[in-house]
């Protein structure tokens, strides 16, 4: 069975934007890679998604839940994730070419490569420090790691501020990639809920009382 690659998913995203509009850019390349690999997941050496339909559903569900692409309120996140020159590659208000929004293979490879390099450069410093300070164990699920699978152990910022990196490691915890994704998904759900709460608090209370005079009307009718 042939699976969609990361450049192919990027190309589909560009085509959708060219057709229906939207915001270009990658909010988190790691979450996009996680979504693209979701249809390949196995359990006990057996495919978790056994047919094309279930694999396609798993890919679409992961793309929706992970929110790997940029959206209007994620521009500050982009600025923290990537340097300015990378953002200029990832984010543009105009089509990539006069025929539409399709990216060439070279453009997609360049964007993905630079996004990965920017993220790796930013993570390299405090990841290495955290691995020296903290045990190679996921702080959520308790999974142990060795040199063979250490690439799957990531560093999570407890306050979700990637610029807060105290040398004692008090703002870091080691999480496996699955628990790390779940932690960020929970944080996004919380932030979206807080936005809804603010909107509710600003809403004008209803003052109209349609049944205010009903008791008097019934009393007069019974007389």
C-alpha positions in Angstrom: 0.0 0.0 0.0 1.3 3.5 -0.9 1.0 6.2 1.7 1.0 10.0 1.2 4.3 11.6 1.8 4.8 14.9 3.7 5.5 16.9 0.5 2.3 15.5 -1.1 0.2 16.6 1.9 1.8 20.0 1.7 0.9 20.2 -2.0 -2.7 19.2 -1.3 -2.8 22.0 1.4 -1.6 24.5 -1.1 -4.2 23.4 -3.7 -7.0 23.8 -1.2 -5.8 27.3 -0.3 -5.6 28.2 -4.0 -9.2 27.0 -4.5 -11.0 28.1 -1.3 -8.6 30.5 0.4 -6.9 30.4 3.8 -3.6 31.1 5.6 -0.4 29.6 4.3 2.3 28.3 6.6 3.3 25.5 8.9 2.6 26.1 12.6 4.4 23.0 13.8 6.3 20.7 11.4 6.5 18.0 14.0 2.8 17.8 14.5 2.4 17.7 10.7 4.8 14.8 10.4 2.9 13.0 13.2 -0.4 13.3 11.4 1.1 12.1 8.1 2.5 9.0 9.8 -0.7 8.2 11.7 -2.1 5.8 9.0 1.1 3.7 9.4 0.6 3.0 13.1 0.7 -0.6 14.1 0.0 -2.6 17.3 1.6 -5.9 18.0 3.0 -5.9 14.4 -0.5 -5.5 12.9 -1.8 -2.4 11.2 -4.1 -0.4 13.5 -6.0 0.9 10.4 -6.4 -2.1 8.1 -8.0 -0.6 5.0 -7.7 2.4 2.8 -10.9 4.1 4.2 -9.8 3.8 7.8 -6.2 5.0 7.0 -7.6 8.0 5.1 -9.9 8.8 8.1 -7.0 8.5 10.5 -4.9 10.9 8.4 -7.7 13.5 8.1 -8.6 13.2 11.9 -4.9 13.7 12.9 -4.6 16.7 10.5 -7.7 18.3 12.1 -6.8 17.5 15.7 -3.1 18.4 15.5 -3.6 21.8 13.9 -0.2 21.7 12.2 -1.0 24.5 9.7 -1.0 28.2 10.4 -4.2 30.0 11.2 -4.8 33.8 11.8 -4.2 33.6 15.6 -1.0 31.5 15.3 1.3 34.1 13.9 3.0 34.7 17.3 3.6 31.0 17.5 5.2 31.1 14.1 7.5 33.9 15.2 8.7 31.8 18.2 9.1 28.6 16.2 11.1 29.9 13.2 13.5 32.8 12.3 12.2 35.6 10.1 13.6 34.3 6.8 11.9 30.9 7.3 8.6 32.6 8.1 8.9 34.5 4.8 9.2 31.1 3.1 6.3 29.5 5.0 3.8 32.4 5.0 2.8 34.4 2.0 -0.4 36.3 1.1 0.0 35.8 -2.7 0.0 32.6 -4.8 3.4 30.9 -5.3 3.0 31.2 -9.1 0.7 32.9 -11.5 -1.2 29.7 -12.3 -2.3 29.0 -8.7 -1.1 27.9 -5.3 0.7 24.6 -6.3 4.2 24.3 -5.0 7.0 22.7 -6.9 8.7 19.7 -5.4 11.9 21.8 -4.9 9.9 24.5 -3.0 8.3 21.9 -0.7 11.5 20.1 0.0 13.2 23.5 0.8 10.4 24.6 3.1 10.3 21.3 5.0 14.1 21.2 5.3 14.5 24.7 6.5 11.6 24.3 9.0 13.2 21.2 10.4 16.6 22.8 10.6 15.2 25.8 12.4 13.3 23.7 14.9 16.3 21.4 15.5 18.6 24.4 16.1 16.2 25.9 18.6 15.6 22.6 20.4 19.2 21.3 20.4 20.4 23.4 23.3 17.8 22.8 26.0 17.1 19.2 24.8 20.7 18.2 25.4 20.6 19.9 28.8 17.4 18.2 29.8 18.6 14.8 28.8 21.6 15.4 31.0 19.5 16.6 34.0 16.4 14.4 33.8 16.2 10.6 33.5 15.4 9.1 30.1 11.8 8.3 31.1 8.6 9.8 29.8 7.1 11.9 32.7 3.6 10.9 31.6 3.4 7.3 30.6 6.7 6.1 32.3 8.2 4.6 29.1 12.0 4.0 29.4 14.3 5.1 26.6 17.8 4.0 25.4 20.2 5.3 22.8 18.3 3.2 20.2 15.0 5.1 20.6 16.1 8.3 22.3 15.0 10.2 19.2 11.4 9.6 20.4 12.0 11.4 23.7 11.2 15.1 23.5 11.4 18.1 25.9 8.2 19.8 27.0 8.1 23.2 28.5 5.8 23.1 31.5 4.6 26.7 31.1 4.4 26.3 27.3 6.9 29.1 26.9 9.8 28.0 24.8 11.8 31.1 25.7 11.8 30.2 29.4 14.8 27.9 29.8 16.3 28.0 33.3 19.6 26.2 33.6 18.3 24.0 36.4 15.7 22.4 34.1 12.8 23.3 36.4 10.6 24.3 33.4 11.5 21.1 31.4 10.2 17.6 31.5 11.0 14.7 29.1 8.0 13.4 27.3 7.7 10.8 24.5 6.4 12.1 21.2 2.9 10.7 21.8 2.5 12.2 25.3 4.0 15.5 24.0 1.4 15.7 21.2 -1.4 15.0 23.7 -0.1 17.7 26.1 -0.1 20.3 23.3 -3.6 19.2 22.2 -4.9 19.6 25.7 -3.3 23.1 25.9 -4.9 24.1 22.6 -8.3 22.8 23.8 -7.9 24.8 27.0 -7.0 28.0 25.1 -9.9 27.6 22.7 -12.2 27.1 25.7 -10.8 30.3 27.3 -11.6 32.2 24.1 -15.2 31.0 24.2 -15.4 31.9 27.9 -14.3 35.5 27.1 -16.8 35.8 24.4 -19.6 34.6 26.7 -18.5 37.0 29.4 -18.7 39.9 27.0 -22.2 39.0 25.7 -25.0 41.3 26.6 -27.4 39.7 29.2 -31.0 39.1 28.1 -33.4 41.4 29.9 -36.6 40.5 28.1 -39.0 38.3 30.3 -41.8 36.9 28.0 -43.7 35.4 30.9 -43.5 38.2 33.3 -47.2 39.0 33.3 -48.5 35.5 32.9 -49.4 35.0 36.6 -51.5 38.2 36.6 -53.3 37.1 33.4 -54.1 33.7 34.8 -55.3 35.3 38.1 -57.6 37.7 36.2 -59.0 34.8 34.1 -59.9 32.7 37.2 -61.9 35.6 38.8 
